Amino acid sequence: MLQMIMNSLDTDIFDLIFKCSSLGLPEKDSNDARSYLENNERGLAFDTLLTQIYEYDILIDGDIYRQIEAIARELSINAEDYAFITKLIRPNTY
């Protein structure tokens, strides 16, 4: 079994994967993102997660979007690189 030392960023990404899974992200996509994260590919895990929730039109609330913003800052990702996700925010939740 792969042993991984998790930091707070890893925990935040795992939490986001869990939340998106509970909103309807297919298990295969959740597993892909989790696998990338377990192999220390944080950016790829995050990108995969955002791409797939967008592809499946999975609506998120403002709290999840704020979590996305915080993770992106930690990964030094510019806001314009994930701005497409704002289309998924449910009205009156941000």
C-alpha positions as CSV (number, residue, x, y, z in Angstrom):
1,M,0.0,0.0,0.0
2,L,1.3,3.4,-0.9
3,Q,2.1,5.5,2.2
4,M,1.9,9.2,1.8
5,I,2.8,12.0,4.1
6,M,-0.1,14.4,3.9
7,N,0.2,18.1,4.4
8,S,-2.6,20.6,4.8
9,L,-2.8,21.2,1.0
10,D,-3.1,17.5,0.4
11,T,-5.9,17.3,3.0
12,D,-7.7,20.3,1.3
13,I,-7.5,18.6,-2.1
14,F,-8.7,15.3,-0.7
15,D,-11.6,17.1,1.0
16,L,-12.5,18.8,-2.3
17,I,-12.4,15.5,-4.1
18,F,-14.8,14.0,-1.5
19,K,-17.1,17.0,-1.8
20,C,-17.2,16.8,-5.6
21,S,-17.8,13.1,-5.4
22,S,-20.8,13.7,-3.1
23,L,-22.1,16.2,-5.7
24,G,-22.0,13.6,-8.5
25,L,-18.5,13.4,-9.8
26,P,-18.1,9.9,-11.2
27,E,-16.0,7.5,-9.1
28,K,-13.5,7.0,-11.9
29,D,-12.7,10.7,-12.0
30,S,-12.5,10.9,-8.2
31,N,-10.2,7.9,-8.2
32,D,-8.0,9.5,-11.0
33,A,-7.7,12.7,-9.0
34,R,-7.0,10.8,-5.8
35,S,-4.3,8.7,-7.5
36,Y,-2.5,11.8,-8.9
37,L,-2.5,13.3,-5.4
38,E,-1.2,10.1,-3.8
39,N,1.7,10.3,-6.3
40,N,2.5,13.9,-5.3
41,E,1.0,15.3,-8.4
42,R,-1.1,18.0,-6.6
43,G,-1.5,20.3,-9.6
44,L,-2.6,17.4,-11.9
45,A,-5.0,16.2,-9.3
46,F,-6.5,19.7,-8.9
47,D,-6.7,20.3,-12.7
48,T,-8.3,16.9,-13.3
49,L,-10.9,17.6,-10.6
50,L,-11.8,21.0,-12.0
51,T,-11.9,19.8,-15.6
52,Q,-14.2,16.9,-14.7
53,I,-16.6,18.9,-12.6
54,Y,-16.9,21.4,-15.4
55,E,-17.3,18.6,-18.0
56,Y,-20.1,17.1,-16.0
57,D,-21.7,20.5,-15.2
58,I,-21.6,19.7,-11.5
59,L,-23.0,22.7,-9.6
60,I,-21.0,23.9,-6.6
61,D,-21.7,26.4,-3.9
62,G,-19.8,29.4,-2.8
63,D,-18.0,27.5,0.0
64,I,-16.6,25.0,-2.5
65,Y,-15.6,27.8,-4.8
66,R,-13.7,29.5,-2.0
67,Q,-12.0,26.2,-1.3
68,I,-11.0,26.1,-4.9
69,E,-9.6,29.6,-4.7
70,A,-7.6,28.8,-1.6
71,I,-6.1,25.6,-3.1
72,A,-5.3,27.5,-6.3
73,R,-3.4,30.2,-4.3
74,E,-1.4,27.4,-2.6
75,L,-0.5,25.9,-5.9
76,S,0.3,29.4,-7.4
77,I,-2.4,29.1,-10.0
78,N,-3.7,32.3,-11.5
79,A,-7.4,33.0,-11.1
80,E,-7.9,33.3,-14.8
81,D,-6.7,29.7,-15.2
82,Y,-9.8,28.4,-13.3
83,A,-12.3,31.2,-14.0
84,F,-14.4,28.8,-16.1
85,I,-15.5,27.2,-12.8
86,T,-17.5,30.3,-11.8
87,K,-20.2,29.2,-14.3
88,L,-20.9,26.3,-12.0
89,I,-21.6,28.3,-8.8
90,R,-25.2,28.0,-7.8
91,P,-26.9,31.4,-7.7
92,N,-27.1,33.1,-4.3
93,T,-24.4,30.9,-2.8
94,Y,-21.3,33.1,-3.2
